[in-house]
Structures are given as structure tokens and as C-alpha cells.
Amino acid sequence: MEAIPKQATKFVLNPHFTDMRLDDRLSVKTEDGREVVLVIGSDEHRLSAVQADILAQGFLMASLRTKVDCFNVPWEKGEIHEFVPEPGKRKRQGVRVEDSTWYGENQTYSFVAVGWIYEKEGEDPSYPANVVFIRTTLEGDVGFKKGDDEYLFSSHQAITLCQDLSDAAYSLRQRRWMIWDNRIDWHYISNKE
């Protein structure tokens, strides 16, 4: 499975990204649904299916805070088993993306998430390579930082990344997505079923 190339560029995390330009080098590839390669420009990020799925969740939340009114969500290619509101604080551990948005005065971003994609126990020997930041600007663009690499995507690119990363992680039959205070349990249905 290979996505159609999209646009991306490196960026420095600043509130407005006014001097950034987008180019057309973005793709998600997999041969087996277990190892996923996210290609942005000349950078390749190798991810497990779990890591790709977590990033897809983050890009979905970022996309929901853009100015795009309507788009397909990944579980439209699958089946929802359960949708459960889970308000309040929960203790979260392991691989995850958490909303860290500041909602007070002088808000710089409409969405900010921090993600931890290290899958093993103990200290991460590759830190900060397995820490991600996903941010939606007030203008609707989406910033992404993985380790020391930083990028800026249009809202449509972020939506496509969400869909492509989720599709590429097809080896994960059961999914549990935490979208803000909602748990969505679903599974992917391949074209072969």
C-alpha cells in the first residue's frame, strides 16, 4: 500500500508559521501492515503498526480542530464495536497521544498533543526520537515534530496522514482510540473480507 504523495515541509515551532512553504513530498508505505514507513521529504520514519495507529489518532484530533468542515474518519473503513464517553482524568500509560491544549487567553494553537510512541518497558534509549508533538495552528495548519525533525502540513494533508497511517496499520485488527474523552473500539475491515 502506498499513498499518493502529499505536501510537507520542515518548520521551526513558532506560533504562526508565516514564512513556511509547503512542498509535495509526503507518503505512507507498508508491505505487511506491521512495519510502516512515513516519508516526509527526504526523511523516513519507520514505525510499528501500533505507532502508526497512535499517530493517526493524533492527526485525527488535530484535523478536527482545523477549518475543514467534513472528512472521512478511519473507522468508516471498519466497524465500531463500542463508543464510550469517558469524562474526567484517567491514568494513561504506554504508547499514547494526550491533548495538552491551553484554552485560556492568548491561545496560540487550537490543538496541542504530546505523544509517546516508545513501546517497550523502561527508559527509552532513543529519546527524543519516540516523542511526538502535533499542533493545530489557529489558521488551520498542522505542525508535527518527531524527535528533532519538525514539519508543517496543511489541514488536508493532516487528514490524509490520519487516513493513510490508519490504513497502513491494517495488521491491527482491533483498535482502541481515545479521542479526547471518548473511547472508540473498532476494527478495520480489509477489501478482502
N, C-alpha and C positions, 0 to 999 in steps of 0.2 A: 504494500500500500504506500503510495507516495502522493503527497498533497501537491496541488498546483502552487508554484512559487508565489509568495506574497511579498509585502514590503516590510522592511525593518531598518533600523539604523542604531548605532551606538549613541548613548547620550550620557550626560552628566546629570545626576539628580538635582534639578533645580525646579522651583515651583511652576515655571511657565513654559519651558522648552521652546522659547521663541526663536532660537537660532538653529534649530534642528531641521534636517531634511530627511525624508523617507526614501529608501531605495527598494528594489524589488527582489531581495534575496531572503526568502523565508520558506522552509519546508519541514514537514514531519515525515519520517520514514520508519518502516518496520518490515521485517521479513516474517516474523513469527508471533507478533503481538506481545512478546515478552521483553525484548530489548527495543527501545525506541530511540531514534536519533532526531534531535531537534537541531536544525541547521538554520542559523541566522547569519547572513552574510558569509564570511569565511570561518565563522566559529561553529563547531559541532559540540553539542551537549548530549552525551549518552545517558539515557535514563532507563530505569526499570519500568515495567508496566505500572507499578504502584506509584512511582514518582511522576510518571506522565499523567496518571489519573488525578493525582493531587494538584499538579499544575493546572490541569483542565478545570478543576473546581475553582481555583484562584482566578483564572481568566474568566470563568463564568460570572463570579461575583463582581469582578472589575467591569465586565461588559454590561452587567445590569445597572451600573452607575454611569454609563455613557449616555449620550444623547440619542442612541439608536432605540427606536420605539419597539420593534418587534424582530425576533430572530428565533431560529430553532434551537432547542436545548438538547443535549446529548441523549437524554432518556427517551426522546421521541423515536430513537432507533432501537428502543428496547421496551421493557415493561416495568412499570413501577409496582413494587410489592407493598410498599408502605411509605406514607408521607406523614411524619410525626412532628408537630411543633414541640420544641424542647427549649422553652424560655429559661432565661437565667444562666448563671455561670456554671460551667462544667469543668471538671478537671480533664484536661486534654494532654495526652502523652503520645509519643511516637511521631510518625510521619503525619503532617497536618499543615493546613493553612488557616491562620487566625486573623480575623478582622481587627485591625488596630487603628481604625479611623478616628480622628479627632473631630468632634461635632460641635465644637464651641465657636466663638467669634474668630474671625480671621482664618477661616478654614482654607487650607492650601489645596487639598485634594478631596475629591468626593468619595474616594475609597483608598484605603491603605491596608495591605495584608503582609504579614510576615509568615514565611513557610519554612518548615524544617523537613527536608527530604532524606535525611540520613536514616537508613532502615535497620541498622544493627544496634546492639546494646552498647552502652559505654560512650566514651569520648570519641568524637568524630575526627579521625586523623587527617581528613581533607578539609577541615573547617578553614575558610568560609564557603568552600565550593558547594556545600549542600544546604546553604541558607539562601532563600529567595525572598525578594521583595516585589510586590505587584502593587502599582499605584495608578489610580484613575485621576487625571487632571480635571480641573473644573471645566476645561474646554472639551473634554471627552476623549483625549488620547490616553493610552495606557503605557506606563513605564514598567519595565521588567529588569530586575537585577538578579543574577545568579553568580554567587561568588564575587569576583572582581569585574565581571562582564555586565555592562548596562546597555539597555536598548529602549527604544521608543516605538510604539505601534499605534496605528490608527485604531479607532473603535472597531471597525470592520475586520481588521487583522486580528485583534484580540478575540473576537467572536470566532473567527476561523481557527485560530490556535486552540481555543477551547474545544471545538468540534473535532479538529484533526488529532489532538493529543488524546482525547477520549476514544476516538475511533481506533487509533493505533494501539491502545491498551486493550484490545479485544480479548486477550487471553484471560483477563479478569472477568469471569462470568458474573459474579455478584459484586455489586458496588454499594458503598455506603458513603453518600456525600453529605457533608454538613454545610448547608448554605445559610449563613447567619444562624438563626435559632431554629432551623428546620433540618430534620434528618430525612434524607430521601434514600430509601433502599430500593435498588433497581438492578436489572441485569440487561446486558447487551444481547441483542438478537442479530446474529450474522445473516447475511443474504443466503447462506447455505441451509438455514433451518427451515 
